[in-house]
Amino acid sequence: MFLFTLFENQGEGWLFALFGAIIFLFLIIDLGVFNKKAHKVSTKSAFFQSIFWVAISVAFGYLIYLYDGGTQASLEYFSAYLTEYALSVDNIFVILLILRYFKVEDEHYHNILFWGILGALVFRAIFIFVGALLISKFYWILYIFGVFLVYSGIKIFFEGEEEEIDPGKNPLLKWSRKHLKITKSNFGGKFIVRRNGKLLFTPLFLVIILVETTDLIFAVDSIPAAFAITTNEFLIYTSNIFAVLGLRAKFFLLAGIIDKFHLLQKGLSFILIFIGAKMLLEIFEIHVPITLSFTVIIATLTGSIVFSLIFPKKEAVDPKPEN
């Protein structure tokens, strides 16, 4: 259904072909040219890569404006893109925690995130395909998405910032450690090695498993949020993937300073609640214009960042020892 829907519209057909070409070139150039050898990604490089992917995403949104539905379609694309781009900040927190848990060397970060993004391309396509198929048959599922988004937003708002996440408790990780033969060494960044005719998995393979499952968990929030903005699968998938493609560069750019944006979590919770409420209002035939949705998303994200910098998080002060 997904591909058939895409090519019903000629404009979306060639835009999707362009999108596919961009993804293919990214995979070839990134892995085959720039990252043949393991190395640490500098903040400067991450900055320019972030600018590049934002520019590509914006340019694609402009092409949607020109050839696929004008202002309405482009605003839906940008709203879904910004929502996913913002929600991926929480993803960075967890990925960083996973890498530190396994004590992964900095030079292997880019390779792990590359394969993590490759997995996201596939799994998110499946999520969106299944979601679109279900919605086409049972439209009321969108209202369930709305309830879920409101619930998720409230939960995130009251969630403790210092809530501890233990990667070691992941069920899939426990299963892998029990049933797979895991080496102690990373073997220079490899995921799988062969020794004495036996296939062995390195600790970095476990990292990939956790990164992929983490992305799936976050997709449970971001995909319904995108469907609450638009039911156009083409706009959902392209906006979602462009946001994910910029995740790795954003990771290297924000990894050291992400704690400064302590109010962003509250902003994200408000966005989820707003999008969920927007979907539920349609039950009463109250339609919120996409221009208002886009404005609320932009204003909330900007305000969260600005206020985080104006009102920095107070550092906890250890009590003085008693004499």
C-alpha positions as CSV (number, residue, x, y, z in Angstrom):
1,M,0.0,0.0,0.0
2,F,2.8,2.4,1.0
3,L,4.6,2.3,-2.4
4,F,1.3,2.3,-4.4
5,T,0.2,5.4,-2.5
6,L,3.5,7.1,-3.2
7,F,3.3,6.7,-7.0
8,E,-0.3,7.7,-7.3
9,N,1.1,11.2,-7.3
10,Q,3.6,11.9,-10.0
11,G,5.3,14.6,-8.0
12,E,5.8,12.3,-5.0
13,G,7.1,9.6,-7.3
14,W,10.1,11.5,-8.6
15,L,10.7,13.1,-5.2
16,F,10.8,9.6,-3.6
17,A,13.3,8.5,-6.3
18,L,15.4,11.6,-5.4
19,F,15.1,10.8,-1.7
20,G,16.3,7.2,-2.4
21,A,19.2,8.5,-4.4
22,I,20.3,10.8,-1.6
23,I,20.1,7.9,0.9
24,F,22.1,5.6,-1.4
25,L,24.8,8.2,-2.0
26,F,25.0,8.9,1.8
27,L,25.6,5.2,2.5
28,I,28.3,4.8,-0.2
29,I,30.2,8.1,0.5
30,D,29.9,7.9,4.3
31,L,31.1,4.3,4.7
32,G,33.2,3.9,1.6
33,V,35.0,7.3,1.4
34,F,35.0,9.3,4.7
35,N,34.9,6.5,7.2
36,K,37.1,3.7,5.9
37,K,39.1,3.7,9.0
38,A,38.0,4.1,12.6
39,H,38.5,7.6,13.9
40,K,37.1,10.1,16.4
41,V,34.7,12.6,14.9
42,S,35.6,16.2,15.8
43,T,33.1,18.8,17.0
44,K,34.0,20.9,13.9
45,S,33.2,18.0,11.6
46,A,30.0,17.2,13.4
47,F,28.9,20.9,13.2
48,F,29.3,21.0,9.4
49,Q,27.6,17.6,9.0
50,S,24.7,18.8,11.1
51,I,24.4,21.9,8.9
52,F,24.6,19.8,5.8
53,W,21.7,17.4,6.8
54,V,19.5,20.3,8.0
55,A,20.2,22.1,4.7
56,I,19.3,18.9,2.7
57,S,16.2,18.4,4.7
58,V,15.0,22.0,4.2
59,A,15.8,21.8,0.5
60,F,13.7,18.7,0.2
61,G,10.9,20.4,2.1
62,Y,11.1,23.2,-0.5
63,L,10.8,20.7,-3.3
64,I,7.7,19.3,-1.6
65,Y,6.3,22.9,-1.6
66,L,7.0,23.3,-5.3
67,Y,5.9,19.9,-6.6
68,D,3.7,18.1,-4.1
69,G,0.9,20.0,-2.5
70,G,2.2,23.5,-1.8
71,T,2.1,25.1,1.6
72,Q,0.0,22.4,3.3
73,A,2.2,19.5,2.4
74,S,5.4,21.3,3.1
75,L,4.2,22.5,6.6
76,E,3.1,18.9,7.4
77,Y,6.6,17.7,6.3
78,F,8.4,20.3,8.4
79,S,6.2,19.7,11.4
80,A,6.9,16.0,11.3
81,Y,10.6,16.6,10.7
82,L,10.9,19.0,13.6
83,T,9.0,16.7,16.0
84,E,11.2,13.8,15.1
85,Y,14.4,15.9,15.2
86,A,13.5,17.1,18.7
87,L,12.5,13.7,20.0
88,S,15.8,12.3,18.9
89,V,17.5,14.4,21.6
90,D,16.3,11.9,24.2
91,N,17.6,9.1,21.9
92,I,21.1,10.7,22.2
93,F,21.0,10.6,26.0
94,V,20.3,6.8,25.9
95,I,22.8,6.0,23.1
96,L,25.5,7.9,25.0
97,L,24.7,5.9,28.1
98,I,24.9,2.6,26.2
99,L,28.3,3.5,24.7
100,R,29.7,4.5,28.1
101,Y,28.2,1.3,29.7
102,F,30.2,-0.8,27.3
103,K,33.3,1.5,27.5
104,V,33.4,1.8,23.7
105,E,36.3,3.8,22.4
106,D,35.5,7.1,20.7
107,E,36.9,6.1,17.4
108,H,34.2,3.3,17.1
109,Y,31.2,5.6,17.8
110,H,30.7,6.7,14.1
111,N,30.6,3.1,12.8
112,I,28.1,2.0,15.5
113,L,25.8,4.9,14.8
114,F,26.1,4.4,11.0
115,W,24.7,0.8,11.3
116,G,22.2,2.0,13.8
117,I,20.9,4.5,11.3
118,L,20.8,1.8,8.6
119,G,18.6,-0.3,10.8
120,A,16.4,2.6,11.5
121,L,15.8,3.1,7.7
122,V,14.4,-0.4,7.5
123,F,12.5,-0.7,10.8
124,R,10.8,2.7,10.5
125,A,9.7,1.9,7.0
126,I,8.0,-1.2,8.4
127,F,6.4,0.8,11.3
128,I,5.0,3.4,8.9
129,F,3.8,0.7,6.4
130,V,2.0,-1.2,9.1
131,G,0.6,2.0,10.7
132,A,-0.7,3.3,7.3
133,L,-2.3,-0.1,6.5
134,L,-4.1,-0.2,9.9
135,I,-5.3,3.4,9.6
136,S,-6.6,2.8,6.1
137,K,-8.8,0.0,7.5
138,F,-9.5,1.3,11.0
139,Y,-9.3,5.1,11.1
140,W,-10.2,5.2,14.8
141,I,-6.7,3.9,15.5
142,L,-5.5,7.5,15.1
143,Y,-7.5,8.4,18.2
144,I,-5.7,5.7,20.1
145,F,-2.5,7.3,18.9
146,G,-3.8,10.6,20.3
147,V,-4.5,9.1,23.7
148,F,-1.1,7.4,23.8
149,L,0.7,10.7,22.9
150,V,-1.1,12.6,25.6
151,Y,-0.2,9.9,28.1
152,S,3.5,9.8,26.9
153,G,3.7,13.6,27.1
154,I,2.4,13.6,30.7
155,K,4.7,10.8,31.7
156,I,7.8,12.5,30.2
157,F,6.9,15.8,31.9
158,F,6.9,14.2,35.4
159,E,9.8,11.9,34.7
160,G,12.8,12.6,36.8
161,E,15.7,14.0,34.8
162,E,18.1,11.8,36.7
163,E,16.1,8.7,36.2
164,E,18.6,5.8,35.9
165,I,18.6,3.6,32.9
166,D,20.5,0.3,33.2
167,P,21.4,-1.1,29.7
168,G,22.3,-4.4,31.4
169,K,18.6,-5.1,32.2
170,N,17.6,-5.1,28.5
171,P,15.8,-8.5,27.9
172,L,17.3,-8.8,24.4
173,L,20.8,-8.2,25.8
174,K,20.3,-10.8,28.4
175,W,19.1,-13.3,25.8
176,S,22.1,-12.5,23.6
177,R,24.6,-13.0,26.4
178,K,23.0,-16.3,27.3
179,H,22.7,-17.8,23.8
180,L,25.5,-16.2,21.7
181,K,29.2,-16.7,22.1
182,I,30.5,-13.2,23.0
183,T,34.2,-12.3,22.9
184,K,35.9,-10.1,25.5
185,S,37.8,-8.1,22.8
186,N,36.3,-5.7,20.2
187,F,38.8,-6.9,17.6
188,G,39.5,-3.5,16.2
189,G,35.8,-2.4,15.9
190,K,34.5,-5.6,14.3
191,F,31.0,-6.9,15.2
192,I,31.5,-10.6,14.2
193,V,34.7,-12.6,13.9
194,R,35.5,-16.2,13.0
195,R,37.9,-18.2,15.2
196,N,38.7,-21.9,14.7
197,G,35.8,-22.2,12.4
198,K,33.3,-20.8,14.9
199,L,31.4,-17.6,14.5
200,L,31.9,-15.3,17.5
201,F,30.2,-12.0,18.4
202,T,32.1,-9.0,19.9
203,P,30.8,-6.7,22.6
204,L,30.2,-4.1,19.8
205,F,27.5,-6.4,18.4
206,L,25.7,-6.1,21.7
207,V,26.0,-2.4,21.5
208,I,24.3,-2.4,18.0
209,I,21.5,-4.6,19.4
210,L,20.9,-2.0,22.2
211,V,21.1,1.0,19.8
212,E,18.6,-0.6,17.4
213,T,16.1,-1.5,20.2
214,T,16.5,2.0,21.6
215,D,15.5,3.5,18.3
216,L,12.5,1.1,18.1
217,I,11.4,2.3,21.6
218,F,11.6,5.9,20.6
219,A,9.8,5.2,17.3
220,V,6.8,4.2,19.3
221,D,6.4,7.9,20.3
222,S,7.7,9.5,17.1
223,I,5.7,7.5,14.5
224,P,2.3,8.0,16.1
225,A,3.2,11.7,16.5
226,A,3.9,11.9,12.8
227,F,0.6,10.2,12.0
228,A,-1.1,12.8,14.2
229,I,0.4,15.5,12.1
230,T,-0.3,13.9,8.6
231,T,-1.5,10.6,7.3
232,N,0.6,11.0,4.1
233,E,3.1,8.1,4.3
234,F,5.5,9.8,1.9
235,L,5.7,12.9,4.1
236,I,6.0,10.8,7.3
237,Y,8.8,8.5,6.1
238,T,10.9,11.2,4.3
239,S,10.7,13.6,7.2
240,N,11.4,10.9,9.7
241,I,14.4,9.5,7.9
242,F,16.0,12.9,7.2
243,A,15.7,13.6,10.9
244,V,17.3,10.3,11.7
245,L,20.1,10.8,9.2
246,G,21.1,14.0,11.1
247,L,21.1,12.1,14.4
248,R,24.7,10.9,14.2
249,A,26.2,14.3,13.5
250,K,23.9,15.8,16.2
251,F,25.2,13.1,18.6
252,F,28.8,14.2,18.2
253,L,27.8,17.9,18.4
254,L,25.7,17.7,21.5
255,A,27.2,14.8,23.5
256,G,29.3,17.1,25.6
257,I,26.8,19.9,26.1
258,I,23.4,18.2,26.0
259,D,22.9,18.6,29.8
260,K,22.7,22.3,29.3
261,F,19.3,22.0,27.5
262,H,17.6,20.7,30.7
263,L,14.2,22.2,29.8
264,L,14.0,20.5,26.4
265,Q,12.4,17.5,28.0
266,K,9.5,19.6,29.2
267,G,9.2,21.1,25.8
268,L,9.0,17.7,24.2
269,S,6.4,16.6,26.6
270,F,4.3,19.7,25.8
271,I,4.6,19.0,22.0
272,L,3.4,15.3,22.5
273,I,0.5,16.5,24.6
274,F,-0.4,19.1,22.0
275,I,-0.2,16.8,19.0
276,G,-2.2,14.1,20.8
277,A,-4.9,16.6,21.9
278,K,-5.0,17.9,18.3
279,M,-5.8,14.5,17.0
280,L,-8.5,13.9,19.7
281,L,-10.2,17.2,19.0
282,E,-11.1,15.8,15.5
283,I,-13.5,13.5,17.3
284,F,-15.6,16.6,17.9
285,E,-14.9,17.9,14.4
286,I,-12.5,20.6,15.7
287,H,-9.7,20.9,13.2
288,V,-6.4,22.6,14.2
289,P,-4.8,24.2,11.2
290,I,-1.3,22.9,10.3
291,T,0.0,26.5,10.4
292,L,-0.9,26.7,14.1
293,S,0.6,23.2,14.8
294,F,3.9,24.2,13.1
295,T,4.0,27.5,15.0
296,V,3.4,25.8,18.3
297,I,6.2,23.2,17.6
298,I,8.7,25.8,16.5
299,A,7.9,28.2,19.4
300,T,8.0,25.4,22.0
301,L,11.4,24.0,20.8
302,T,12.9,27.5,20.6
303,G,11.6,28.5,24.0
304,S,12.9,25.3,25.6
305,I,16.4,25.9,24.3
306,V,16.4,29.7,25.1
307,F,15.1,29.3,28.6
308,S,17.5,26.5,29.3
309,L,20.4,28.8,28.5
310,I,18.9,31.8,30.4
311,F,18.0,29.7,33.5
312,P,20.8,27.1,33.7
313,K,20.3,24.0,35.7
314,K,21.5,24.4,39.3
315,E,24.3,22.0,40.2
316,A,23.6,19.8,43.2
317,V,25.8,20.9,46.2
318,D,27.1,18.1,48.4
319,P,26.4,18.8,52.1
320,K,29.4,19.7,54.1
321,P,30.7,16.8,56.2
322,E,30.0,17.1,59.9
323,N,32.9,17.7,62.2
